[in-house]
Amino acid sequence: MAEQMSTFLTVVGGGPGGYAAAFHAADLGLEVTLVDTEPNPGGTCLYRGCIPSKALLHVAKLINDTREAAEWGLEFGEPKMDLEKVRRKTRSVVEQMTGGLGQLCRARGLNHIQGRAGFLDSNTLAVFHNDGSEIVLKTQHTIIASGSRPTLFGPLINSPRLMNSTSALQMEEIPETLLVIGGGYIGLELGSVYASLGSKVTVVEMADGLLAGADRDLVKPLHARLQTLMHEILLGTKVSGMKEEKHGIRVTLEGPAVGELSRLFDRVLVCVGRRPNSSGLNLSSTGVTVNKKGFIEVDAQRRTSDPAIFAVGDVAGEPMLAHKASAEGRVAASVIAGKPAAFEPQAIPAVVFTDPELAWCGLTESAAAAAGRTVHVTRFPWAASGRATTLSRSDGLTKLLTDPDTGQILGVGICGAGAGELIAEGVLAIEMGATAGDLDLTIHPHPTLSETVMESAAALFGLSTHIYRPKRG
């Protein structure tokens, strides 16, 4: 007979949305049970996504830095790589972080159950352990934070040479040739890693540009640099067929630039997006509504159509970003604790951790054009930045979108080294309703890349010190 348990709040999923919700709820004095398949919280982000990929991107950067040092008169031999040591170090980073979250779980007095949960009704879950034992968990409230998984798309085959974003991080080998299907952030990040480690990487993207959703002027410096790192970037190209052969996977490519082309690759990496983990939870036994794309429908407080159930993170809709999930988790926990809270951000930052990094928040120029909205756009080229020049990274760009009447900051975009760190100032400016004048008057330290934000604001008034661009009108 299944063990019976009861709790006030159950959180299903231990990723950035789930553990943020569970920790915040515990901090607010609620009795919390966290259910997840892993021994410690962390989810896809820590175990199989954000953290291991950034560790490998760091390795790639170290290699590229040694190669680029020659222009400064520093000559290094070609790096010798111990792939097993790379894997061990990456695993140790993951274990350190997930282990720390486990300690925080225990310190907060959370009840952590390792297992897979499914609903029996709105207030009852069945949790199945790996050994087959079962717990029936009665709960007053549930937060679903079950995350997402890689999307499978196209004429795929069953082959160990075919990888997704999860298996690619295991670094079983560094293939001589690699095809990356998808020019989004995951494909470009992982493609950059393998290219830096020695693979001849070809990227194919069906659209006519990389990173759909980002402004083209921001993508341009990244595209130019990736062309020197990758073997080939094929836009407007699709994969129409795959066949495994003795020495690799034979891929048929089609597109205006290539016609119909057959190529043999040692490995193929499919990175065409992710889909929500809403199936397998037995949501039909609840009042939760799931839309056609598989996302659970929620309101501003992250409530579902079932009064007892909330949903946060990837399973609750785009954008599928860890920091968005964490913010939603804290909102849901606050609402359940009786606190006034709603998820109403003015800007959610997006970061692509390639080299250079690309980051943006708020309104984009392409979105403004599509909506017929008039905005002022000012750009500060990093060629005019002393700090960027000392780093040999003068190909970057910082841009601001402002309201033409009030000067209020509507959007910020950055392409360049450390863009992911710099974008937080843009998020704060938008959330606080700051104007370009506010940024212009904020003294930034010199020489830093952050000055490019200040100078792009000054450029709106024709007053940027390091570029001459008279004020319009």
C-alpha positions as CSV (number, residue, x, y, z in Angstrom):
1,M,0.0,0.0,0.0
2,A,1.3,3.5,-0.9
3,E,2.7,5.7,1.9
4,Q,0.4,8.6,2.7
5,M,1.7,12.1,3.4
6,S,0.3,15.7,3.6
7,T,1.8,19.1,3.1
8,F,0.6,22.7,2.6
9,L,2.5,23.4,-0.6
10,T,4.0,21.0,-3.2
11,V,6.4,22.2,-5.8
12,V,6.8,19.8,-8.8
13,G,10.2,20.3,-10.4
14,G,13.5,21.4,-8.9
15,G,14.8,23.7,-11.6
16,P,15.4,27.5,-11.2
17,G,11.6,28.1,-11.1
18,G,10.9,25.3,-8.8
19,Y,13.6,25.7,-6.2
20,A,13.2,29.5,-6.2
21,A,9.5,29.0,-5.5
22,A,10.1,26.4,-2.8
23,F,12.9,28.4,-1.0
24,H,10.9,31.6,-1.1
25,A,7.8,29.8,0.2
26,A,9.8,28.3,3.1
27,D,11.3,31.7,3.8
28,L,7.7,33.0,4.1
29,G,6.9,30.4,6.7
30,L,5.0,27.8,4.6
31,E,5.3,24.1,4.9
32,V,6.9,23.0,1.6
33,T,7.5,19.7,-0.2
34,L,9.7,19.7,-3.3
35,V,9.4,16.8,-5.7
36,D,12.1,16.3,-8.3
37,T,13.7,13.4,-10.1
38,E,17.3,14.4,-9.1
39,P,18.9,13.9,-5.7
40,N,19.4,17.7,-5.3
41,P,17.6,20.7,-6.8
42,G,19.0,22.3,-10.0
43,G,16.9,21.1,-12.9
44,T,17.9,21.1,-16.5
45,C,19.7,24.4,-16.1
46,L,22.2,23.2,-13.6
47,Y,22.5,19.5,-14.5
48,R,22.2,19.6,-18.3
49,G,21.9,23.2,-19.6
50,C,23.0,26.7,-18.5
51,I,25.8,25.8,-16.1
52,P,27.7,22.9,-17.9
53,S,27.4,24.8,-21.2
54,K,28.9,28.0,-19.6
55,A,31.7,25.9,-18.2
56,L,32.5,24.6,-21.6
57,L,32.2,28.1,-23.1
58,H,34.8,29.1,-20.6
59,V,37.1,26.4,-21.9
60,A,36.5,27.6,-25.4
61,K,37.3,31.2,-24.5
62,L,40.6,30.2,-22.9
63,I,41.6,28.4,-26.1
64,N,40.6,31.4,-28.2
65,D,42.3,33.8,-26.0
66,T,45.6,32.0,-26.4
67,R,45.2,32.1,-30.2
68,E,44.4,35.8,-30.2
69,A,47.3,36.7,-27.9
70,A,49.7,36.7,-30.9
71,E,48.6,40.2,-31.9
72,W,50.0,41.4,-28.5
73,G,53.3,39.6,-29.0
74,L,52.5,36.5,-27.0
75,E,53.0,33.2,-28.7
76,F,51.6,30.0,-27.2
77,G,51.8,26.5,-28.6
78,E,48.6,24.7,-29.7
79,P,46.7,23.7,-26.6
80,K,46.7,20.0,-25.6
81,M,43.4,19.0,-24.4
82,D,42.6,16.2,-21.9
83,L,38.9,15.6,-22.7
84,E,38.3,13.5,-19.7
85,K,39.7,16.2,-17.4
86,V,37.4,18.7,-19.1
87,R,34.4,16.4,-18.4
88,R,35.5,15.9,-14.7
89,K,35.9,19.6,-14.1
90,T,32.5,20.3,-15.7
91,R,30.9,17.6,-13.5
92,S,32.6,19.0,-10.4
93,V,31.1,22.5,-11.1
94,V,27.6,20.9,-11.5
95,E,28.1,18.8,-8.3
96,Q,29.3,21.8,-6.3
97,M,26.3,23.9,-7.3
98,T,23.6,21.3,-7.0
99,G,25.1,20.1,-3.7
100,G,24.9,23.6,-2.4
101,L,21.2,23.8,-3.3
102,G,20.7,20.5,-1.4
103,Q,22.2,22.1,1.7
104,L,20.0,25.1,1.3
105,C,17.0,22.7,1.0
106,R,17.9,21.1,4.3
107,A,18.7,24.4,6.0
108,R,15.2,25.7,5.2
109,G,13.6,22.5,6.5
110,L,12.1,21.6,3.1
111,N,10.8,18.1,2.6
112,H,12.6,16.9,-0.6
113,I,11.2,13.8,-2.3
114,Q,13.2,12.3,-5.2
115,G,10.7,10.9,-7.6
116,R,8.3,11.6,-10.5
117,A,4.9,13.2,-9.7
118,G,1.5,13.0,-11.3
119,F,-1.9,14.3,-10.3
120,L,-4.7,12.1,-8.9
121,D,-6.9,15.2,-8.4
122,S,-6.4,18.9,-7.8
123,N,-5.1,18.3,-4.2
124,T,-3.5,14.9,-4.5
125,L,-0.3,13.7,-6.2
126,A,1.2,10.3,-6.7
127,V,4.9,10.4,-6.4
128,F,6.8,7.4,-7.8
129,H,10.4,6.6,-6.7
130,N,12.9,5.0,-9.0
131,D,12.6,1.8,-7.0
132,G,8.9,1.6,-7.8
133,S,7.5,2.6,-4.4
134,E,4.8,5.2,-4.3
135,I,3.8,8.1,-2.0
136,V,0.3,9.6,-2.1
137,L,0.7,13.3,-1.3
138,K,-2.2,15.4,-0.1
139,T,-1.5,19.1,-0.7
140,Q,-3.5,22.4,-0.4
141,H,-1.5,24.0,-3.2
142,T,0.8,22.9,-6.0
143,I,3.3,24.9,-8.1
144,I,4.1,23.1,-11.4
145,A,7.7,23.8,-12.4
146,S,8.3,20.9,-14.7
147,G,10.4,22.7,-17.2
148,S,11.0,21.7,-20.9
149,R,12.9,19.3,-23.1
150,P,14.7,19.6,-26.5
151,T,12.4,19.6,-29.5
152,L,12.9,16.8,-32.1
153,F,12.3,18.1,-35.6
154,G,13.0,17.1,-39.2
155,P,14.0,13.8,-40.9
156,L,15.7,12.4,-37.9
157,I,17.3,8.9,-37.6
158,N,18.1,6.7,-34.7
159,S,21.8,7.0,-34.4
160,P,24.4,7.5,-31.6
161,R,26.0,10.1,-33.9
162,L,22.9,12.3,-33.6
163,M,23.0,14.6,-30.6
164,N,20.6,17.1,-28.9
165,S,21.6,19.9,-26.5
166,T,21.8,17.4,-23.6
167,S,24.0,14.7,-25.1
168,A,26.2,17.4,-26.7
169,L,27.3,18.6,-23.3
170,Q,28.6,15.1,-22.4
171,M,31.5,15.7,-24.8
172,E,32.0,12.0,-25.7
173,E,34.4,13.1,-28.4
174,I,35.4,16.1,-30.5
175,P,34.2,15.1,-34.0
176,E,36.2,16.2,-37.0
177,T,33.1,17.5,-38.7
178,L,29.9,18.6,-37.0
179,L,26.6,19.8,-38.4
180,V,24.5,22.0,-36.1
181,I,20.9,22.3,-37.1
182,G,19.5,25.5,-35.8
183,G,21.0,29.0,-35.6
184,G,19.4,29.9,-32.3
185,Y,21.3,30.6,-29.1
186,I,21.7,26.9,-28.1
187,G,23.0,25.9,-31.5
188,L,25.4,28.8,-31.7
189,E,26.7,28.4,-28.1
190,L,27.4,24.7,-28.5
191,G,28.6,25.1,-32.0
192,S,31.1,27.7,-30.8
193,V,32.4,25.3,-28.1
194,Y,33.0,22.4,-30.6
195,A,34.5,24.8,-33.2
196,S,37.0,26.1,-30.6
197,L,37.9,22.6,-29.5
198,G,38.8,21.7,-33.1
199,S,35.6,20.5,-34.9
200,K,34.9,21.8,-38.4
201,V,31.4,23.1,-37.7
202,T,28.7,23.8,-40.2
203,V,25.5,25.7,-39.0
204,V,22.3,25.4,-41.0
205,E,19.4,27.7,-40.3
206,M,16.1,27.8,-42.2
207,A,15.6,31.5,-41.6
208,D,17.5,34.2,-43.5
209,G,19.4,35.3,-40.3
210,L,20.8,33.9,-37.1
211,L,19.0,34.4,-33.7
212,A,15.5,35.2,-34.8
213,G,14.1,37.9,-32.4
214,A,17.3,39.8,-32.0
215,D,17.9,43.0,-34.0
216,R,20.0,42.5,-37.1
217,D,22.5,45.3,-36.2
218,L,23.3,43.5,-33.0
219,V,23.6,40.1,-34.7
220,K,25.9,41.4,-37.4
221,P,29.2,41.6,-35.3
222,L,28.5,38.2,-33.9
223,H,27.8,36.7,-37.3
224,A,31.0,38.2,-38.7
225,R,33.1,36.7,-35.8
226,L,31.3,33.3,-36.0
227,Q,32.2,33.1,-39.7
228,T,35.9,33.1,-38.8
229,L,35.3,30.4,-36.1
230,M,32.9,28.1,-37.9
231,H,33.6,26.2,-41.1
232,E,30.3,27.4,-42.7
233,I,27.1,29.2,-41.8
234,L,24.3,28.3,-44.3
235,L,21.2,30.5,-44.0
236,G,17.9,29.9,-45.7
237,T,18.8,26.2,-45.7
238,K,16.9,23.2,-44.4
239,V,17.8,19.5,-43.8
240,S,15.6,17.3,-46.0
241,G,17.2,14.0,-45.3
242,M,19.5,11.9,-43.1
243,K,21.1,8.5,-43.6
244,E,23.6,6.8,-41.4
245,E,26.7,5.4,-43.2
246,K,29.8,3.6,-42.0
247,H,31.8,6.7,-41.3
248,G,29.1,9.2,-40.4
249,I,25.7,10.6,-41.2
250,R,24.9,11.6,-44.8
251,V,22.8,14.7,-44.7
252,T,20.8,16.3,-47.6
253,L,20.6,20.1,-47.5
254,E,18.3,22.3,-49.5
255,G,18.2,26.0,-50.0
256,P,18.8,28.9,-52.4
257,A,22.5,29.2,-51.5
258,V,23.3,25.5,-51.8
259,G,20.6,24.1,-54.1
260,E,20.4,20.4,-53.1
261,L,23.6,19.3,-51.5
262,S,24.7,16.0,-49.9
263,R,27.3,16.1,-47.1
264,L,28.8,13.5,-44.7
265,F,29.3,14.6,-41.1
266,D,30.8,12.7,-38.2
267,R,28.1,14.0,-35.9
268,V,24.9,16.0,-36.1
269,L,23.6,18.3,-33.4
270,V,19.9,19.2,-33.4
271,C,19.1,22.5,-31.7
272,V,15.7,23.7,-33.0
273,G,14.1,24.7,-29.7
274,R,12.5,23.3,-26.6
275,R,8.9,22.2,-25.7
276,P,7.2,22.3,-22.3
277,N,7.0,19.3,-20.0
278,S,3.2,19.4,-19.5
279,S,2.5,15.9,-20.6
280,G,3.0,13.0,-18.1
281,L,1.6,15.0,-15.2
282,N,-2.0,13.7,-15.6
283,L,-3.3,17.2,-15.8
284,S,-6.6,15.9,-17.1
285,S,-7.5,14.9,-13.6
286,T,-7.3,18.6,-12.6
287,G,-8.9,21.8,-13.8
288,V,-5.6,23.0,-15.5
289,T,-5.9,24.3,-19.0
290,V,-3.1,23.5,-21.5
291,N,-2.9,25.4,-24.8
292,K,-2.2,23.9,-28.3
293,K,1.6,24.5,-27.9
294,G,1.6,22.5,-24.6
295,F,2.0,25.5,-22.3
296,I,-0.1,25.7,-19.1
297,E,-2.2,28.8,-19.1
298,V,-1.6,31.1,-16.2
299,D,-2.6,34.6,-15.1
300,A,-0.4,37.4,-13.7
301,Q,-0.1,35.7,-10.4
302,R,0.8,32.4,-12.1
303,R,-2.5,30.8,-11.2
304,T,-3.9,28.2,-13.5
305,S,-7.6,27.7,-14.2
306,D,-7.5,25.3,-11.2
307,P,-7.6,27.3,-8.0
308,A,-5.3,24.9,-6.2
309,I,-2.6,24.9,-8.8
310,F,0.0,27.4,-10.1
311,A,2.6,27.0,-12.9
312,V,5.9,28.8,-13.5
313,G,8.9,28.6,-15.8
314,D,9.2,27.0,-19.2
315,V,6.0,25.0,-18.8
316,A,4.1,28.2,-18.3
317,G,5.1,29.9,-21.5
318,E,7.7,31.9,-23.3
319,P,10.4,33.1,-22.9
320,M,12.0,29.9,-21.7
321,L,14.6,31.5,-19.6
322,A,15.9,30.4,-16.1
323,H,15.8,33.9,-14.6
324,K,12.2,34.4,-15.8
325,A,11.3,31.1,-14.2
326,S,12.9,32.1,-10.9
327,A,11.0,35.4,-10.8
328,E,7.7,33.7,-11.6
329,G,8.5,31.1,-8.8
330,R,8.9,33.9,-6.2
331,V,5.6,35.5,-7.4
332,A,3.7,32.3,-7.1
333,A,5.1,31.5,-3.6
334,S,4.2,35.1,-2.4
335,V,0.7,34.8,-3.7
336,I,0.2,31.4,-1.9
337,A,1.5,33.0,1.2
338,G,-1.1,35.8,1.0
339,K,1.3,38.5,-0.2
340,P,0.4,41.0,-2.9
341,A,2.4,40.0,-6.0
342,A,2.1,39.7,-9.7
343,F,4.5,38.9,-12.6
344,E,4.4,42.1,-14.6
345,P,8.0,42.8,-15.8
346,Q,8.7,45.6,-18.1
347,A,11.8,43.9,-19.4
348,I,13.1,40.4,-19.3
349,P,16.8,40.2,-20.4
350,A,17.9,37.7,-23.1
351,V,21.5,36.7,-23.3
352,V,23.4,34.6,-25.9
353,F,26.7,33.5,-24.4
354,T,28.7,33.3,-27.6
355,D,31.8,35.3,-28.2
356,P,31.0,38.1,-28.5
357,E,27.9,37.9,-26.2
358,L,24.7,39.3,-27.4
359,A,22.1,40.7,-24.9
360,W,18.9,42.7,-25.2
361,C,15.9,43.7,-23.1
362,G,12.6,45.6,-23.5
363,L,11.5,46.7,-26.9
364,T,13.5,45.7,-29.9
365,E,13.8,47.8,-33.1
366,S,12.3,45.0,-35.2
367,A,9.4,44.7,-32.8
368,A,8.8,48.4,-32.9
369,A,8.8,48.4,-36.7
370,A,6.4,45.5,-36.8
371,A,4.0,47.3,-34.4
372,G,4.3,50.6,-36.4
373,R,5.7,52.3,-33.3
374,T,8.0,55.3,-33.7
375,V,11.1,55.2,-31.5
376,H,14.5,57.0,-31.5
377,V,17.5,54.6,-31.8
378,T,21.0,55.6,-30.8
379,R,24.0,53.5,-31.2
380,F,27.5,53.7,-29.8
381,P,30.1,51.7,-31.7
382,W,32.7,50.0,-29.5
383,A,35.4,51.1,-31.9
384,A,35.1,54.4,-29.9
385,S,35.5,52.7,-26.6
386,G,39.0,52.8,-25.0
387,R,38.3,49.7,-22.9
388,A,37.0,47.7,-25.9
389,T,40.1,48.7,-27.8
390,T,42.4,47.5,-25.0
391,L,40.6,44.1,-25.1
392,S,40.9,43.9,-28.9
393,R,37.1,43.8,-29.0
394,S,36.2,47.0,-30.8
395,D,33.6,45.2,-33.0
396,G,30.9,45.6,-30.4
397,L,27.8,47.8,-30.3
398,T,25.5,49.3,-27.7
399,K,22.1,50.7,-28.7
400,L,19.2,52.4,-26.9
401,L,15.6,52.7,-28.0
402,T,13.8,55.7,-26.5
403,D,10.4,57.3,-26.7
404,P,10.7,60.3,-29.0
405,D,8.5,62.5,-26.8
406,T,9.7,61.7,-23.3
407,G,13.1,60.2,-23.8
408,Q,12.1,57.2,-21.7
409,I,14.2,54.1,-22.2
410,L,12.2,51.5,-24.0
411,G,14.8,48.9,-25.0
412,V,18.5,48.2,-24.8
413,G,20.7,46.0,-26.9
414,I,24.4,45.1,-26.6
415,C,26.7,43.0,-28.7
416,G,30.2,42.6,-27.3
417,A,32.4,41.1,-24.6
418,G,30.5,40.8,-21.3
419,A,27.2,41.9,-22.8
420,G,25.3,39.6,-20.4
421,E,26.7,41.5,-17.4
422,L,26.1,44.9,-18.9
423,I,22.5,44.4,-19.8
424,A,21.3,44.4,-16.2
425,E,21.7,48.2,-16.2
426,G,19.3,48.4,-19.2
427,V,16.8,46.2,-17.4
428,L,16.9,48.4,-14.3
429,A,16.6,51.6,-16.4
430,I,13.4,50.2,-18.1
431,E,11.9,49.0,-14.9
432,M,12.5,52.3,-13.1
433,G,11.2,54.3,-16.1
434,A,14.5,56.1,-16.5
435,T,15.2,58.4,-19.4
436,A,18.2,58.7,-21.7
437,G,19.0,61.9,-19.7
438,D,19.2,59.8,-16.5
439,L,21.7,57.5,-18.1
440,D,23.7,60.3,-19.6
441,L,24.0,62.0,-16.2
442,T,24.9,58.8,-14.4
443,I,28.7,58.8,-14.0
444,H,30.2,55.5,-15.2
445,P,33.7,54.4,-14.3
446,H,36.5,54.8,-16.9
447,P,37.8,52.9,-18.7
448,T,35.0,50.4,-18.8
449,L,32.6,48.8,-21.3
450,S,29.7,50.1,-19.2
451,E,30.5,53.6,-20.5
452,T,29.1,52.5,-23.8
453,V,25.7,52.6,-22.2
454,M,26.2,56.2,-21.0
455,E,27.6,57.3,-24.3
456,S,24.8,55.8,-26.3
457,A,22.4,57.8,-24.1
458,A,24.5,61.0,-24.7
459,A,24.4,60.3,-28.4
460,L,20.6,60.9,-28.4
461,F,21.4,64.6,-27.5
462,G,24.4,64.8,-29.9
463,L,26.6,65.1,-26.8
464,S,28.6,61.8,-26.8
465,T,32.2,62.6,-26.0
466,H,33.8,59.9,-28.1
467,I,31.7,60.0,-31.3
468,Y,30.5,63.0,-33.3
469,R,26.9,62.7,-34.1
470,P,24.9,66.0,-34.1
471,K,21.5,65.9,-32.5
472,R,18.7,65.1,-35.0
473,G,16.5,68.0,-36.0
